[in-house]
């Protein structure tokens, strides 16, 4: 009898945990939602705010210097930024309080976009980003247009289709970015 209760307890706990996870996943900011505003420091100590990019398409890219797929994906992001100058790429490092890996990475690759430091994962929490790499495309009106988990080949036809749609979309008179 005790074993049945033990099993039943863990079954109910597992179902509750799965339900809470599913709820968080399905209620996180997604396509059509206004992109939550934020400000983060760069490696150099400057502050970058998402609101500064109002009216421009933006690619938020959550990554970490210790993440193999993130490191592998980065040259593709750099080429994307060079090919699509109107697109603002903001790389948000999720390395925690130690940004030395990000600094070494920046020194080696010299990306043409800001590397933002999310020391306490506040922006990752704001966007409910549950892993790296994760990318979020924001349209000119400040709304999330696409969200994807995992490494992306930013020169692939599928990725470029998303980017081209953002670039070619008309500019709204009132961007809604916070």
N, C-alpha and C positions, 0 to 999 in steps of 0.2 A: 504494500500500500504506500509506503514511504517513497519508494522508487517512482511510482506513478505520479505522486504529488510533485516530486522533484522535477520529473520530466515535464509535467504540465506547467510548472512555474517557468522553466526555461523556454518552453514553447511560447507562452504568453509574452514573456519578456522579449523574445526574439521578434515576434510579430509586432509588438509595440515599437521596438527599435527600428524595424524596417519601415513601419508606417511613418514614424517621425522623419526618417531620412528621405523617404519619398516626398513627404510634404515640403521639406526644405528644398529639395531639388526642383520640384514643380512650381514653387512660389518664388524662386530667385529671379532677379531681373532678367528678362529675356526679350525677344524680338518685339518691337513696338513700344517697350517701356522707356521712359526717360532715363538716361544714363545718370546715375548718382554722381554728384559733384564731389571733388576731393582736391587736396593739395598735398604734395609730397616733396621732400628734398631730393636734390640730385647728389651725386658723389661730391661735387664741388661745394655743396651747401646752399645752392640757390633753391628757391621754392618754385615748383611748377604746379599750376592749377589747371584742371580740365577746362574750366570756364574760359581760359585764355584761347582755347581752340574753337570757340563758338563759331558756327558757320563753315567749319572745315570738317571733312571726314577724318575720323580718328580710329586708329587701331591700338587698343589697349592689349598689351601682351604680358601676361603673368608668367614669370620664369624664375629660375634660380641657377646660380653659377655651379652648383654641385649636381645639377640634373643633366644627365647625358643627352636625352632627346632635346632638351632646351639648347644646349651648347651646339648640337648638330644642326638645329633649325636656324640658329642666329645668322649665319651668312646669307640665308635666303631672305630674312627680314631686312638685312642691310641692302641687298640688291633691290628689294621691293621699294624701300625708301628712296633709293637713288633713281629708280625708274618712274616712281610716282611721287614727285615732289609736292603735289597738292595734298597728299595723304600725310597726316601727322601720326607718326609711330611713337608711342609712349611705352617703353619697356619697364615694367614694374617688378623689381627684384624682390623675391620672397626668401632672402637669405637670413632673415632674423636680424639680430643686433650686430652681428659681425659682417661688415660689408667688404672685408679684405678680398674675398673671392671675386666680388663684383669689380673691385678696383683693378685686380690683376686681369680680369676678363676684358675690361674696358681698355686697358693699356695695350693688350694684345690685338684686339679687333678694331678698336676705334670706331664704334658705331656713329652714324651721322644723326642720331636722335638721342634724346635724354634717357639716361638710365636712372630711374626713380627708385628710391629706397623705402620700402614698406616695412620698417623695422618691427612693428608690432602686428603686422598683417591686418591692419584696420581697413585698408582699401580692399584687400582680398575678402574680408568679411562683409564689407559693404556690397560687393558684387557676388557674394557667396561663391567664390572660386574655391573649389575643393581640391585642387591639385595643379601641378605645373607639368608641362606648359598648358596654358589656356589663353585663348584669344577672343577678343570682343570687338566687333566693328560697330562704330557709332556713326550715324549719318549726319548730314549737315544741320539737321533740325535737333540734334542732340538725343536722338532715340537709338536704342540698340537695334541694329539691323541684322546681326548674325553673331552667334556665339559658338565656339568650338573648343573641345578638349583634345589634348594630344598635339604632337608636332604636326606642323603643316608645311608642305612644300609651297612656298608663296609664289613660285613660278608656274605652278600647275594650272591647267585650264580652269578647273573648278574654283581655285582661290582667286585667280585673276578675274573671273566672272563676277565674284562678289565685290572685288575692288573696283572694277570698271563701273558696276552699277552704282556704287557710292559716289565715284568721281563724276559720273554723268548726271546724277540726280540734280534737279533744280534746287537752287538755294531758296530757302524760305525767308520771308521778311523778318520772322521772329524765331530764331533758334531757341529751343526750350532747354538747352543745357544749363544745369544749375551752376 
